[in-house]
């Protein structure tokens, strides 16, 4: 467990909050805020945090952080009351009657959906995030409160159990830090990342912290000397108002990414030291840029002009890395005072100084990404899509690609030309047939880089639409949602056929055998979740990509076993041709050691395809020997959950023999973009690995992909893993998996 951090004060009081309000340069309704505190204090009376402190400490701390961001009276009141509806008997109507509609709306937006029936924690998390996004699309203050709530929880995470620490840190890193980044609230984003890293990789965090602490004195001395040199030079220049010169050290997580993820030495990180210069106008920014390059030696490849090409979150500055006489590289950031407020407080800066964003159009422009993420989720009928969109589309790593007319387009790293096309306009994306990057023809899966000029080639055919294979190529959820929406609207009959084929194929793969008239009962929960009224709606949703079968099949298998479990066991015991097991080949009989059992027939279960190296368990069938399963097999796990003593007695301990190199049959499935020579390339890999092929087949899919299936003889899971790695490197291969034999 990570120890508490003394840097964070957790003894907040209402007097501290009042004092900070009184010293603020903004006007607040102090009586309203104090009334909110008294209600929260009474509602949370008798409740305590994991640290043992009274619960009221938490809403006080969140209110304090919200105040530091410069938010308004209603936001502070909502922060004070953000847990009372969820955790106490207080209702939204109580809040509305005492504090008004705005405060009630903000509290409702932050309140979790704790009473909703969910399939699992991931889906509940997705629904909660989706609710917050819908609320923040109406009022961004909802997310600002949520970020401050999460920040205080992360500051006090040391009091939680280790498992919850990691889960909460991972959720923060994947969801809340990217949102803070897109809202431009840098201080919150960096602190959330650093705090998350403390629990996700405590050893690396401690190592970087130790390095920074070890060099703290020399670092501060170095930064101060640079600031003094710049200030001395500025005395000979004329400015509208005196520039502010600040020094900073790169955040621990930023250093971690470059050292541990990008495998770079800490001495190779040129911007771990930085000096920030704040002036009055854009013209002064560029004037200072010239002065800095005159004083120090610039590194030409390390110049970024975010003033002429702002980041998607509105961030503007000029960044340049230079080297002084000491030979130590450092970064200089140059911006105006207004740019600085936006950089530090992001969208909260508009409340800090302007009481909200003046002009609805400007607000909508700044928050267009919220609408895009909500639209992406609605197009897929999957609440979890909103979480995946945050992880990809809001990632801090971005590229800026130019249109032929010089317009900058911001995209996540690894975005393709198709993502670029859909970012420009939906219809341009639909009609894309090719692309040129810097004047050269490139394939549609070409990954763009910052500074490139991309020209999209479109079809003149008005009926031209996207290819299903694009869903496996594009990076952004915005592009995926638009492609799925096109197929949803234009190809319902084709989607139904495609969806039926895909579902039947997965049912066969997972050994689910349900009569057509009973499928709706098995899928009832998914009907509700994906807004389907019939099997045709469900098939269509699968066909256009709104439902991802790989995500729901394990759960469907578990439900199937609960509904039809007894029938399955009876079938396996009495039918020699039952699909759940296949006979072991004579040469592989010696691959398994059965305790105290001699001359027993061994079968390998197709439901999990066990291979030497897998952790296995045996099931004693009636008259047909032992069927071998992996311990991760859904049939085995379902038996453990049912906890039927008679059934559990038929499961026995077995292990793989260490004798010889006996081979066992298993099946593989390779999905790839269809092309000439694909089967030949895959077969060559199998031949080079000297892996016998018992049977193989290939078929084309309607989405432009192809599937190659083969039954092969394999010695171990390690051999299969090596084979998969080689197959994944084959051109156009999308996925390689084990399949049913």
Secondary structure, DSSP 8 states (H G I E B T S, - for coil): -----TTS-----HHHHHHHHHTSSS---HHHHHHHHHHHHHHTTT-B-TTSSBTHHHHHHHHHHHHHTT--HHHHHHHHTTTHHHHSS--HHHHHHHH-HHHHHHHHHHS--TTS--SSHHHHHHHHHHHHHHHHHH-THHHHHHHHHHHHHHHTGGGS-HHHHHHHHHHIIIIIHHHHHHTT-HHHHHHHHHHHHHHHSHHHHHHHHHHHHHTHHHHHHHHHHHHHHHHHHHTTS--SS--EEEEEE--HHHHHIIIIIS---GGG-TTSEEEEEEESSHHHHHHHHHHHHHHSEEEEEEEEETTTS--TT----EEEEEE-TTS-EEEEEEEEHHHHHHHHHGGGHHHHHHSS-SSHHHHHHHTHHHHHHHHHHHHHT-TTHHHHHHHHHT-S-EEEEEETTS-EEEEETT-BHHHHHHHH-HHHHHTEEEEEETTEEE-TT-B--TT-EEEEEE-S-TT----GGGGGT---HHHHHHHHHHHHHH-HHHHHHHHHHHHHHHHHHTT----GGGHHHHTHHHHHHTT--SHHHHHHHHHHTSS-HHHHHHHHHHHHHHHHHHHHHHHHHH-TT-TTEEE--GGGGGGEEETT--S--EEEETTTT--TTS-EEEEE-SSS-EEEEETT-HHHHHHHHHT-HHHHTTEE-EEE--STT--EEEEEEEEEE--TTHHHHHHHHHHHTT--EEEEEEEE-TTSEEEEEEEEEES-HHHHHHHHHHHHTSTTEEEEEEE--
